[in-house]
Amino acid sequence: MSDVLLEAEGLHAFYGSSHILHGIDFHISRGETVGLMGRNGMGKTTLIRSMLGHVRPRHGRVAVRGKTMTGARPYLIARKGIAYVPEGRGIFPNLTVRENLIMGAKPGVDGRRDWTYQRVLDTFPRLGERLTNGGNQLSGGEQQMLTIGRALMTNPDLLILDEATEGLAPLIAKEIWYIIRQIRATGIATIVIDKNHAAVTSISDRNVILVKGQVAHEASSAELRANPDLLHKHLGVS
């Protein structure tokens, strides 16, 4: 079985007449953590959504575990062991915390049930204190924990986090980063999109920087930390 879990080759994608992705190549392998970086509007979320079936690419190929799945329905891709935590969280506000978690429970592709209901509650103690609360009764940080916890209940091989700490207070964001490190340590592959590039490079193995829908640079985290000019050039940060 291929070690590559998710792959894009020569991907072109449009929103209406706007050409967003211009021939992107991207991949992530088992157990790997990849930071996907770029200024706003450079195509990061479009790349993720194109690989997961939410946007149908105009040209190019998407493969999951080596099998071509270009333009497949999102639920079919999710069944291949990929969990997505979208920007904006996407919890069910009319369901309780417990119901949000239980509805995501399923074994992994190989039958694994490493992430049980109890393990998620052990990882996110705050959720255990809010089990009967509706999703709309949670703080922003608690909602984010619930979204990540629900994704883990699917026992994924790959977890994709799009702006997991956006809009959160610094202390809550710090807690989310700690949890992401814990998840990474279990061997789950992770794609992380976040504006906190220092936090991303502290956990990622390598990083892909997009500029105007193309891969402008790919580097290890050590290389990016040693060359801050690269981040300043492509991301406008020092």
C-alpha positions as CSV (number, residue, x, y, z in Angstrom):
1,M,0.0,0.0,0.0
2,S,1.3,3.5,-0.9
3,D,2.5,5.6,2.0
4,V,1.0,8.7,0.2
5,L,-2.5,9.3,1.7
6,L,-3.6,12.3,-0.4
7,E,-2.1,13.7,-3.6
8,A,-2.8,16.4,-6.2
9,E,-1.1,16.5,-9.6
10,G,-1.3,19.4,-11.9
11,L,-4.5,20.7,-10.2
12,H,-6.4,23.6,-11.8
13,A,-9.5,24.9,-10.1
14,F,-11.9,27.8,-10.7
15,Y,-14.6,29.7,-8.9
16,G,-16.8,30.8,-11.7
17,S,-14.5,32.5,-14.2
18,S,-11.8,33.1,-11.6
19,H,-8.8,30.8,-12.1
20,I,-7.7,30.0,-8.5
21,L,-5.3,27.0,-8.7
22,H,-2.7,26.9,-11.4
23,G,-1.3,23.4,-11.8
24,I,-0.6,22.6,-8.2
25,D,1.3,19.4,-7.1
26,F,0.8,18.5,-3.5
27,H,1.0,15.3,-1.4
28,I,1.1,14.1,2.2
29,S,2.3,10.7,3.5
30,R,1.4,8.6,6.4
31,G,2.3,10.1,9.8
32,E,3.5,13.4,8.2
33,T,2.6,16.9,9.3
34,V,2.5,19.5,6.5
35,G,2.0,23.2,7.0
36,L,0.1,24.8,4.1
37,M,0.9,28.5,4.0
38,G,0.1,31.6,2.0
39,R,-1.5,35.0,2.3
40,N,-5.3,35.3,2.2
41,G,-6.7,34.5,-1.2
42,M,-3.7,32.4,-2.5
43,G,-5.6,29.2,-2.8
44,K,-5.0,27.2,0.4
45,T,-8.6,26.4,1.2
46,T,-9.4,25.9,-2.5
47,L,-6.7,23.3,-2.7
48,I,-8.0,21.5,0.3
49,R,-11.6,21.7,-1.0
50,S,-10.6,20.5,-4.4
51,M,-8.8,17.5,-3.0
52,L,-11.8,16.6,-0.8
53,G,-14.4,16.8,-3.5
54,H,-16.1,20.1,-2.4
55,V,-14.7,21.8,-5.6
56,R,-14.4,19.9,-8.8
57,P,-11.0,20.6,-10.5
58,R,-11.1,21.7,-14.1
59,H,-7.8,19.9,-14.9
60,G,-5.5,17.6,-13.0
61,R,-5.7,14.5,-10.8
62,V,-6.5,13.8,-7.1
63,A,-5.6,10.5,-5.6
64,V,-6.4,9.0,-2.2
65,R,-4.2,6.1,-1.1
66,G,-3.0,5.8,-4.7
67,K,-6.5,5.6,-6.2
68,T,-7.7,8.3,-8.6
69,M,-10.7,10.1,-7.0
70,T,-10.7,13.4,-8.9
71,G,-14.1,15.1,-8.3
72,A,-15.4,12.2,-6.1
73,R,-18.2,13.1,-3.7
74,P,-16.9,14.3,-0.3
75,Y,-18.4,11.5,1.7
76,L,-16.5,8.9,-0.5
77,I,-13.2,10.6,0.2
78,A,-14.0,10.9,3.9
79,R,-14.6,7.1,4.0
80,K,-10.9,6.7,3.0
81,G,-9.8,7.9,6.4
82,I,-9.7,11.7,5.9
83,A,-11.2,14.0,8.4
84,Y,-11.7,17.7,7.7
85,V,-12.0,20.5,10.3
86,P,-13.1,23.5,8.1
87,E,-12.7,27.1,8.8
88,G,-15.8,28.2,10.7
89,R,-16.0,24.9,12.6
90,G,-19.3,23.5,11.3
91,I,-20.7,21.9,14.4
92,F,-24.4,21.2,14.7
93,P,-25.8,23.9,17.0
94,N,-29.1,22.1,17.8
95,L,-27.3,19.0,19.0
96,T,-25.7,18.5,22.4
97,V,-21.9,18.1,22.8
98,R,-22.5,14.4,23.3
99,E,-24.7,14.0,20.2
100,N,-22.2,15.9,18.1
101,L,-19.4,13.5,19.1
102,I,-21.4,10.3,18.9
103,M,-22.7,11.0,15.4
104,G,-19.1,11.0,14.2
105,A,-18.1,7.7,15.7
106,K,-16.9,5.1,13.3
107,P,-13.9,2.7,12.9
108,G,-11.0,3.7,10.8
109,V,-10.3,2.3,7.4
110,D,-8.5,-0.7,8.9
111,G,-11.1,-1.2,11.6
112,R,-9.2,0.7,14.3
113,R,-11.1,2.3,17.1
114,D,-8.3,4.0,18.8
115,W,-10.3,7.2,19.3
116,T,-13.2,6.3,21.5
117,Y,-15.7,8.6,23.0
118,Q,-13.9,8.4,26.4
119,R,-10.5,9.1,24.8
120,V,-11.9,12.2,23.2
121,L,-13.3,13.4,26.5
122,D,-9.9,12.6,28.2
123,T,-8.2,14.7,25.5
124,F,-10.7,17.6,25.8
125,P,-11.7,17.7,29.5
126,R,-13.8,20.9,28.8
127,L,-16.1,18.9,26.6
128,G,-16.8,16.5,29.4
129,E,-18.1,19.4,31.5
130,R,-20.5,20.5,28.7
131,L,-22.0,17.2,27.5
132,T,-25.6,18.3,27.7
133,N,-24.9,21.8,26.3
134,G,-26.0,22.6,22.8
135,G,-23.3,23.4,20.3
136,N,-24.5,27.0,20.2
137,Q,-24.0,27.3,23.9
138,L,-20.3,26.8,23.7
139,S,-17.5,29.3,23.6
140,G,-15.5,29.6,20.4
141,G,-12.7,27.6,21.8
142,E,-15.0,24.9,23.0
143,Q,-16.7,24.7,19.6
144,Q,-13.2,24.2,18.0
145,M,-12.4,21.4,20.5
146,L,-15.8,19.8,19.7
147,T,-15.1,20.0,16.0
148,I,-11.6,18.4,16.3
149,G,-13.0,15.8,18.8
150,R,-15.8,14.9,16.3
151,A,-13.2,14.5,13.5
152,L,-11.1,12.2,15.8
153,M,-14.1,10.0,16.4
154,T,-13.9,8.9,12.8
155,N,-10.5,7.4,13.6
156,P,-8.8,9.1,10.6
157,D,-5.4,8.5,9.1
158,L,-5.3,12.1,8.0
159,L,-6.7,15.2,9.8
160,I,-6.9,18.5,7.9
161,L,-7.2,21.7,10.1
162,D,-8.1,24.9,8.3
163,E,-7.5,27.9,10.6
164,A,-8.1,25.9,13.8
165,T,-7.1,28.8,16.1
166,E,-8.6,31.8,14.2
167,G,-10.4,34.2,16.4
168,L,-9.5,32.4,19.6
169,A,-8.0,34.1,22.7
170,P,-4.3,33.4,23.0
171,L,-4.6,31.0,26.0
172,I,-7.3,29.0,24.2
173,A,-5.2,29.0,21.0
174,K,-2.2,27.7,23.0
175,E,-4.4,24.9,24.3
176,I,-5.5,24.0,20.8
177,W,-1.8,23.8,19.6
178,Y,-1.0,21.6,22.5
179,I,-3.8,19.2,21.5
180,I,-2.6,19.2,17.9
181,R,0.8,18.2,19.1
182,Q,-0.8,15.3,21.0
183,I,-2.7,14.2,17.9
184,R,0.5,14.4,15.8
185,A,2.3,12.2,18.3
186,T,-0.3,9.4,17.8
187,G,0.8,9.1,14.2
188,I,-2.1,10.7,12.5
189,A,-1.0,12.7,9.4
190,T,-2.0,16.3,9.6
191,I,-2.3,19.3,7.2
192,V,-2.3,22.5,9.1
193,I,-3.4,25.9,7.7
194,D,-2.9,28.7,10.2
195,K,-1.7,32.3,10.3
196,N,0.5,31.6,13.3
197,H,3.4,30.4,11.2
198,A,5.7,30.1,14.2
199,A,3.3,27.6,15.7
200,V,2.9,25.7,12.4
201,T,6.6,25.3,11.9
202,S,7.1,24.1,15.5
203,I,5.0,21.0,14.7
204,S,5.3,20.5,10.9
205,D,7.8,18.3,9.1
206,R,7.7,20.4,5.9
207,N,5.8,23.4,4.6
208,V,4.2,24.3,1.3
209,I,3.8,28.0,0.5
210,L,1.2,29.1,-2.1
211,V,1.4,32.3,-4.0
212,K,-1.4,33.1,-6.5
213,G,-2.5,29.5,-6.8
214,Q,0.9,28.0,-7.4
215,V,3.5,26.4,-5.2
216,A,6.1,29.1,-4.6
217,H,8.3,27.3,-2.1
218,E,8.5,24.0,-0.3
219,A,10.8,23.6,2.7
220,S,11.4,21.9,6.0
221,S,10.5,23.7,9.1
222,A,14.1,23.9,10.1
223,E,14.9,25.7,6.8
224,L,12.1,28.2,7.2
225,R,13.2,29.0,10.8
226,A,16.8,29.4,9.6
227,N,15.7,31.7,6.6
228,P,13.1,34.2,7.9
229,D,13.5,36.2,4.7
230,L,11.6,33.4,2.9
231,L,8.6,33.9,5.2
232,H,8.9,37.7,4.7
233,K,9.1,37.4,0.9
234,H,6.1,35.0,0.5
235,L,4.0,35.8,3.5
236,G,4.9,39.3,4.5
237,V,5.9,38.3,8.0
238,S,9.2,38.6,9.8
